[in-house]
Amino acid sequence: MSDSPALTEVESYGVERIPDADRSATPFDLFRVAFGGANTFATCVLGAFPILFGLSFWQGLAATLLGVVGGSLILAPLAVFGPCNGTNNAVSSSAHLGVHGRIVGSFLSLLTAIAFFSISVWSSGDALVGGAHRLMGVEQNDGVFALAYGIFGLLVLTVCVYGFRFMLFVNKIAVVAASTLFILGFFAFVGDFDPGYQGSFPSASTAGFWPAFIGSALIVLSNPVSFGAFLGDWARYIPADTPRRKVVTAAFASQIATVLPFFFGLATASIIAKKAAPYMDPAAPNYVGGLLAISPGWYFLPVCLLALIGGLSTGTTSLYGTGLDFSSVFTRFSRVQATLFVGVLSIGFIFLGRFAANLSQSISTFATLIITCTAPWMIIMVLGYVTRRGWYDPDSLQVFNRRQRGGRYWFHHGWNWRGMGAWLTAAVLALMFVNVPGQFVGPLGDLADGADISLPVGLATASILYLTMLWIFPEPREVYGPQGPRLVRASDASVPPITTEAGAPVPAVAEGA
């Protein structure tokens, strides 16, 4: 195995298969990056939503645990593709959606990155400015907020440009530092915390309870599910012979550990609701302002540090993978150029949403809609892995990136209408069942007495439809490898050879190279 590159050496790899000699990451590294990206102030903001929706502390805790565990179970299997194929998950999706259909994963990761990068920068920037105002009397005006957002954006962009090793280094520090600050926060608020906080629903039979409970669980669940398109970005540096159970366990544990920031957000939100209720007004919620209002003076500096560390962690994990994937869709961009482009685009969106369009109040809805579309894509990936017995042809996965044609995953002109059809149908149907009161209600959103059942509808539809289509319209036997398919049938249809765009054949590359 070759020596690991220095932290300050700019990463040269794009989405091509990482050579075995350069894979020195471990499942624990995956845990640290994934947990570091979620162990942040932005997760606390999401953790406050159960209280914002009117749940009691214990009801909110139940919804939070349901969302964290459910999201972790959906996410964890997506970790296997990185070590298996040595590339990111969008490229791996070529095997199930087709050479061209992989752009679905790229598009979803771009939207997810912008949404969660925005949540991170907005919440962290507001906390940093608010803490500085209380500590040093810094004025709170648009110019100061713009400066804070700009500093965060540039710091995140710098880390992402250097690449995976630098990002891993930042998250190693962030995991310990942020966890310490959260634990310190419990001492800051323990005197005001009342686990008996009642909320608006004294019992589960109260009208409106279930829509609030399910809506809260789905917002919490959106956090782990948001990592689905990104896990391969980090796991691709893990050696291919690493036991899959260790990789899956690392991904699962990284999200279960986020109970820490979620609990912090839930507990402090219940305190805000009692001591500074105007900050929890559903019409104009301001969790960050409320947190600063109830914080003892000695905790202002830790809040500022938590905001800075959290902004870096969430921002880098969101932006790094999107820049990486963007370079494969638009091959004229190098990884660094694509990262800079997407970073500038995201920062522009942040400034637009904060100062021009006032979109910050709707960002949770935006995230919910994205996750509603991403979850069916994730379940198709997992079922595809199961039916293929975990076997893939790395050379055929790279056809799109090399601007070639043909290969095992060419299907119908680069599109696998089995996977694409199942995903599109499931995503559209799920969107119709979305019910986020006051923000977005789909045409069928009221069929469950106001409860949002979009996610289970999307997951069930994608699972049933995809497996049904694989059985009725079997894929070519060559996509399944030497052991053949599992649970589904295969056809004897031929697979076109890999050629250049001009039609010249490409020399075969040994599988696993």
C-alpha positions in Angstrom: 0.0 0.0 0.0 1.4 3.4 -0.9 2.0 6.1 1.7 -1.0 8.3 2.4 -0.8 11.8 0.8 -0.2 14.8 3.0 -3.2 16.8 4.3 -2.2 19.8 2.3 -1.9 17.9 -0.9 -4.9 18.6 -3.2 -6.8 15.4 -3.9 -6.3 14.3 -7.5 -8.9 11.6 -7.8 -12.4 12.3 -9.3 -15.0 9.5 -9.5 -12.8 7.1 -11.3 -12.2 3.8 -9.4 -9.7 4.4 -6.5 -6.8 2.0 -7.0 -6.5 -0.6 -4.2 -3.1 0.7 -3.2 -4.5 4.1 -2.4 -7.3 2.8 -0.2 -6.2 3.4 3.4 -9.4 4.5 5.1 -11.2 2.3 7.7 -14.8 1.8 8.7 -14.1 3.9 11.7 -13.0 6.8 9.4 -16.4 6.5 7.7 -18.0 6.7 11.1 -16.1 9.8 12.0 -16.9 11.6 8.7 -20.6 10.7 8.7 -21.1 11.4 12.4 -19.0 14.6 12.2 -21.2 15.9 9.4 -24.3 15.4 11.5 -23.0 16.2 15.0 -23.6 19.8 14.4 -25.8 22.8 15.2 -27.9 22.2 12.1 -29.0 18.9 13.6 -30.0 20.7 16.8 -32.3 22.9 14.7 -34.0 19.8 13.2 -34.2 18.4 16.7 -36.3 21.4 17.8 -39.1 20.7 15.3 -41.1 18.2 17.5 -41.5 21.0 20.1 -42.2 23.5 17.4 -45.0 21.1 16.1 -46.5 21.1 19.6 -45.4 17.7 21.0 -44.4 17.2 24.6 -40.8 16.4 25.5 -41.5 12.6 25.8 -43.6 12.6 22.6 -40.9 14.5 20.8 -38.2 12.1 22.1 -40.2 9.1 20.8 -40.6 10.8 17.4 -36.9 11.6 17.4 -35.8 8.0 18.2 -38.2 6.7 15.6 -36.7 9.0 13.0 -33.1 8.4 13.8 -33.4 4.6 13.9 -35.6 4.4 10.8 -33.3 6.7 8.9 -30.2 4.8 10.0 -31.7 1.5 8.8 -32.5 3.0 5.4 -29.1 4.6 5.1 -26.7 2.0 6.4 -26.8 -0.5 3.4 -25.7 2.4 1.0 -22.3 2.2 2.6 -21.4 -1.0 0.7 -21.1 0.5 -2.7 -18.0 2.6 -2.0 -15.6 -0.2 -1.0 -17.2 -2.5 -3.6 -16.8 -0.3 -6.6 -14.2 2.3 -5.5 -16.3 5.2 -6.6 -19.3 7.3 -5.4 -22.9 6.1 -5.2 -24.1 8.1 -8.1 -21.7 6.3 -10.4 -22.6 3.0 -8.8 -26.2 3.7 -9.6 -25.4 3.2 -13.3 -25.8 -0.5 -12.7 -29.5 -0.1 -11.8 -30.6 3.1 -13.6 -28.4 2.9 -16.6 -25.3 4.7 -17.8 -27.2 7.9 -18.3 -29.8 7.3 -15.6 -27.0 7.8 -13.0 -27.6 11.5 -13.4 -30.6 11.1 -11.1 -28.3 10.4 -8.2 -26.1 13.4 -9.2 -29.1 15.7 -9.3 -30.4 14.5 -6.0 -27.0 14.9 -4.3 -26.7 18.5 -5.7 -30.1 19.5 -4.2 -29.5 17.7 -0.9 -26.1 19.4 -0.6 -27.5 22.9 -1.2 -30.4 22.3 1.3 -28.3 21.0 4.1 -25.4 23.3 3.4 -27.8 26.1 3.7 -29.3 24.9 7.0 -25.8 24.6 8.4 -24.5 28.0 7.3 -27.7 29.8 8.3 -28.0 28.3 11.7 -24.2 28.4 12.5 -23.9 31.9 11.1 -26.8 33.2 13.2 -25.4 31.5 16.3 -22.0 32.9 15.8 -23.3 36.5 15.2 -25.7 36.2 18.1 -23.0 34.9 20.5 -20.6 37.6 19.4 -23.3 40.2 20.1 -23.9 38.9 23.6 -20.1 38.6 24.3 -18.6 41.6 22.7 -21.5 43.8 21.6 -21.1 43.1 17.9 -24.0 44.7 16.0 -26.5 42.3 14.4 -27.2 43.7 10.9 -27.2 42.3 7.4 -23.6 43.2 6.8 -22.4 41.3 9.9 -24.5 38.3 9.0 -23.2 38.4 5.4 -19.7 38.4 6.7 -20.3 35.4 8.9 -21.9 33.4 6.1 -19.1 34.4 3.7 -16.4 33.3 6.2 -18.1 29.9 6.7 -18.5 29.5 2.9 -14.8 30.2 2.2 -13.6 27.9 5.0 -15.8 25.0 3.8 -14.7 25.6 0.2 -11.0 25.5 1.2 -11.4 22.2 3.0 -13.4 20.6 0.1 -10.8 21.8 -2.5 -8.0 20.0 -0.6 -10.2 16.9 -0.5 -10.9 13.7 1.4 -7.8 13.6 3.7 -8.2 17.2 4.9 -11.9 16.7 5.4 -11.2 13.5 7.4 -8.7 15.5 9.6 -11.3 18.2 10.2 -14.0 15.7 11.2 -11.6 13.9 13.5 -11.3 17.1 15.6 -15.0 18.0 15.1 -16.4 14.8 16.4 -14.6 15.2 19.8 -14.9 19.0 20.1 -18.6 19.2 19.2 -19.6 16.2 21.4 -17.7 17.9 24.3 -19.5 21.2 23.8 -22.9 19.4 23.6 -22.2 17.6 26.9 -21.1 20.9 28.4 -24.4 22.4 27.2 -26.3 19.8 29.3 -24.7 21.3 32.4 -25.6 24.8 31.2 -29.3 24.0 30.9 -29.9 21.2 33.4 -31.4 23.6 35.9 -34.1 24.8 33.5 -34.9 21.5 31.9 -38.3 20.0 32.7 -38.9 16.6 31.1 -42.6 17.1 32.0 -43.1 19.7 29.4 -46.6 19.0 28.0 -46.7 20.7 24.6 -50.1 21.0 22.8 -51.1 17.4 22.8 -51.8 15.9 26.2 -52.4 12.4 24.7 -52.0 10.5 21.5 -55.8 10.5 21.0 -55.8 14.3 20.8 -56.8 15.7 17.4 -53.7 16.6 15.4 -51.3 14.5 17.4 -50.5 12.0 14.7 -49.8 14.5 11.9 -47.5 16.3 14.3 -45.8 13.1 15.5 -45.2 11.7 12.0 -44.2 15.0 10.6 -41.6 15.4 13.4 -40.2 11.8 12.8 -39.9 12.5 9.1 -38.0 15.7 9.6 -35.6 13.9 11.9 -35.4 10.9 9.5 -34.4 13.3 6.7 -31.1 13.9 8.4 -29.6 10.3 8.1 -31.3 9.8 4.7 -29.7 12.9 3.4 -26.3 11.1 3.5 -27.5 8.4 1.1 -26.0 10.0 -2.0 -22.8 10.9 -0.2 -21.7 7.7 1.7 -19.8 6.4 -1.3 -17.7 9.6 -1.6 -16.0 8.6 1.7 -16.4 4.8 1.7 -14.6 4.5 -1.7 -11.3 4.9 0.2 -12.0 1.8 2.2 -10.3 -1.4 0.9 -12.5 -3.7 -1.2 -11.8 -6.7 1.0 -13.2 -5.0 4.2 -16.1 -7.1 5.6 -19.4 -5.5 4.5 -20.9 -5.8 7.9 -18.2 -3.6 9.4 -18.9 -0.9 6.8 -22.7 -1.1 7.3 -22.3 -1.1 11.1 -20.1 2.1 10.9 -22.7 3.9 8.8 -25.5 2.8 11.1 -23.7 3.7 14.3 -22.7 7.2 12.9 -26.4 8.1 12.7 -27.5 6.5 15.9 -24.8 8.6 17.6 -26.7 11.7 16.4 -29.1 11.2 19.2 -26.7 13.5 21.1 -27.3 16.7 19.0 -31.0 15.8 18.4 -31.5 15.4 22.2 -29.8 18.7 22.8 -32.1 20.5 20.2 -35.2 18.8 21.6 -34.4 19.6 25.3 -33.3 23.2 24.7 -36.4 23.8 22.5 -38.6 22.7 25.3 -36.9 25.2 27.6 -37.3 27.9 25.0 -41.0 27.1 24.7 -41.4 27.7 28.4 -39.0 30.6 29.1 -38.9 32.5 25.7 -42.1 31.3 23.9 -42.1 34.0 21.1 -38.9 32.4 19.7 -40.9 29.1 19.1 -43.8 30.8 17.3 -44.6 28.4 14.3 -45.2 31.5 12.1 -41.7 32.8 12.7 -39.5 30.2 14.5 -36.1 31.3 15.7 -34.4 28.5 17.6 -31.0 30.0 17.5 -32.2 33.3 19.0 -34.1 31.4 21.6 -31.1 29.3 22.6 -29.0 32.4 23.1 -31.8 34.0 25.1 -31.9 31.2 27.6 -28.2 30.5 27.7 -26.1 31.5 30.8 -23.4 34.0 30.0 -20.6 31.5 30.3 -22.1 29.3 27.5 -22.0 32.0 24.8 -18.4 31.2 23.8 -19.1 27.5 23.6 -22.1 28.3 21.4 -19.9 30.3 19.1 -17.3 27.4 18.9 -20.1 24.9 18.3 -21.4 27.0 15.5 -18.0 27.3 13.9 -17.2 23.6 14.2 -20.6 22.5 13.1 -20.6 24.8 10.1 -17.3 23.3 8.9 -18.4 19.7 9.5 -21.8 19.8 7.8 -20.7 22.1 5.1 -17.7 19.9 4.0 -19.6 16.6 4.1 -22.4 18.2 1.9 -20.3 20.1 -0.6 -17.3 17.7 -1.1 -19.3 14.9 -2.7 -21.4 17.2 -4.9 -18.3 18.9 -6.3 -16.8 15.4 -6.9 -19.8 14.2 -8.8 -20.4 17.4 -10.7 -17.0 16.9 -12.3 -18.0 13.5 -13.7 -21.3 14.9 -15.2 -19.5 17.8 -16.8 -16.1 16.4 -17.7 -14.6 19.7 -18.7 -14.4 20.5 -15.0 -11.7 19.0 -12.8 -12.7 18.0 -9.3 -11.3 21.2 -7.9 -13.0 23.4 -10.6 -16.3 21.6 -10.0 -16.1 22.0 -6.3 -15.4 25.7 -6.7 -18.4 26.1 -9.1 -20.8 24.2 -6.9 -19.5 26.0 -3.8 -20.0 29.5 -5.3 -23.5 28.4 -6.5 -24.4 27.2 -3.0 -23.1 30.3 -1.3 -25.1 32.4 -3.8 -28.3 30.4 -2.9 -27.6 31.1 0.8 -27.4 34.8 0.3 -30.4 34.8 -1.9 -32.5 32.9 0.6 -31.3 34.9 3.6 -31.4 38.4 2.3 -33.7 38.5 -0.8 -36.3 35.7 -0.8 -36.6 34.9 2.9 -36.5 31.2 2.2 -35.0 30.2 5.5 -38.4 29.4 7.0 -39.2 27.0 4.2 -35.8 25.1 4.1 -37.1 22.2 6.2 -39.9 21.7 3.6 -37.3 21.8 0.8 -35.3 19.2 2.6 -38.4 17.0 3.2 -39.3 17.1 -0.5 -35.8 16.2 -1.5 -35.7 13.3 0.9 -39.1 12.1 -0.4 -37.5 11.8 -3.8 -34.2 10.4 -2.6 -35.5 7.5 -0.4 -37.0 5.5 -3.4 -33.7 5.9 -5.2 -31.9 4.5 -2.1 -34.2 1.5 -1.9 -33.7 0.7 -5.6 -30.0 0.8 -5.0 -30.2 -1.6 -2.1 -32.5 -4.0 -3.8 -30.3 -3.9 -6.9 -27.3 -4.8 -4.7 -29.2 -7.8 -3.3 -30.4 -9.1 -6.7 -26.9 -8.7 -8.1 -25.4 -10.5 -5.1 -23.1 -7.6 -4.6 -21.4 -8.2 -8.0 -20.5 -5.2 -10.3 -18.3 -4.6 -13.3 -16.2 -1.5 -12.4 -15.2 -0.8 -16.0 -18.8 -0.6 -17.2 -19.7 1.7 -14.3 -17.2 4.3 -15.8 -18.7 4.4 -19.3 -20.5 7.7 -18.7 -17.5 9.4 -17.1 -15.3 8.4 -20.1 -17.9 9.5 -22.6 -18.2 5.9 -24.0 -21.1 3.7 -25.1 -22.1 0.2 -24.4 -21.1 -2.2 -21.6 -23.2 -4.2 -19.2 -25.1 -1.2 -17.9 -26.0 0.4 -21.3 -29.5 -1.2 -21.3 -31.7 0.9 -23.6 -29.5 3.8 -25.0 -28.0 4.3 -21.6 -31.3 4.2 -19.6 -32.6 1.2 -17.6 -36.3 1.9 -17.7 -36.9 -0.7 -15.0 -35.0 1.2 -12.3 -35.9 4.6 -13.8 -39.6 3.8 -14.0 -39.8 2.5 -10.5 -38.0 5.5 -9.1 -40.0 8.1 -11.0 -43.3 6.5 -10.2 -42.5 6.1 -6.5 -41.1 9.7 -6.2 -44.1 11.3 -7.9 -46.6 9.2 -5.9 -44.8 10.0 -2.7 -44.8 13.8 -3.4 -48.5 13.6 -3.8 -48.8 12.3 -0.3 -46.6 15.0 1.3 -48.3 17.0 4.0 -46.3 19.8 5.6 -48.9 22.1 7.0 -48.6 25.7 6.0 -45.8 24.9 3.5 -46.6 22.1 1.1 -49.6 19.7 0.9 -49.8 17.3 -2.0 -53.0 16.4 -3.9 -53.4 13.3 -1.7 -51.8 14.7 1.4 -55.1 14.7 3.4 -56.0 11.1 2.8 -54.4 10.0 6.1 -56.2 12.5 8.3 -53.5 15.0 7.8 -50.6 12.7 8.5 -47.6 12.7 6.1 -47.2 9.1 4.8 -45.2 10.1 1.8 -42.0 8.2 2.9 -43.7 4.8 3.5 -45.6 5.2 0.3 -42.5 6.0 -1.7 -40.5 3.1 -0.2 -43.2 0.6 -0.6 -44.0 1.6 -4.2 -40.3 1.6 -5.2 -39.7 -1.9 -3.6 -42.8 -3.6 -5.1 -42.6 -2.0 -8.5 -38.8 -2.5 -9.0 -38.8 -6.2 -8.1 -42.0 -6.7 -10.2 -40.4 -5.1 -13.2 -37.2 -7.1 -12.8 -39.3 -10.3 -12.8 -41.6 -9.5 -15.7 -38.9 -7.8 -17.8 -35.7 -9.6 -16.8 -32.3 -7.9 -17.3 -29.5 -9.5 -19.3 -27.7 -12.3 -17.6 -24.4 -10.6 -18.0 -25.2 -7.9 -15.5 -25.5 -10.5 -12.7 -22.0 -12.0 -12.8 -21.0 -15.6 -12.4 -23.4 -16.6 -9.7 -26.5 -15.3 -11.5 -29.4 -13.3 -10.1 -31.1 -13.6 -6.7 -34.9 -13.3 -6.3 -35.4 -12.3 -10.0 -35.0 -13.8 -13.4 -32.4 -13.1 -16.1 -32.7 -12.9 -19.9 -30.3 -14.1 -22.6 -30.2 -10.7 -24.2 -26.8 -9.7 -25.5 -24.8 -6.8 -24.0 -23.1 -4.3 -26.4 -19.3 -3.9 -26.2 -17.9 -0.7 -24.8 -16.9 1.6 -27.6 -15.9 5.2 -27.9 -18.4 7.9 -29.0 -16.9 7.5 -32.5 -17.7 3.8 -32.4 -14.2 2.4 -32.0 -13.9 -0.6 -29.6 -12.3 0.0 -26.2 -9.6 -2.6 -25.0 -11.0 -4.7 -22.2 -10.0 -3.9 -18.7 -9.7 -6.7 -16.2 -12.5 -6.8 -13.7 -11.6 -5.5 -10.3 -8.6 -3.5 -11.7 
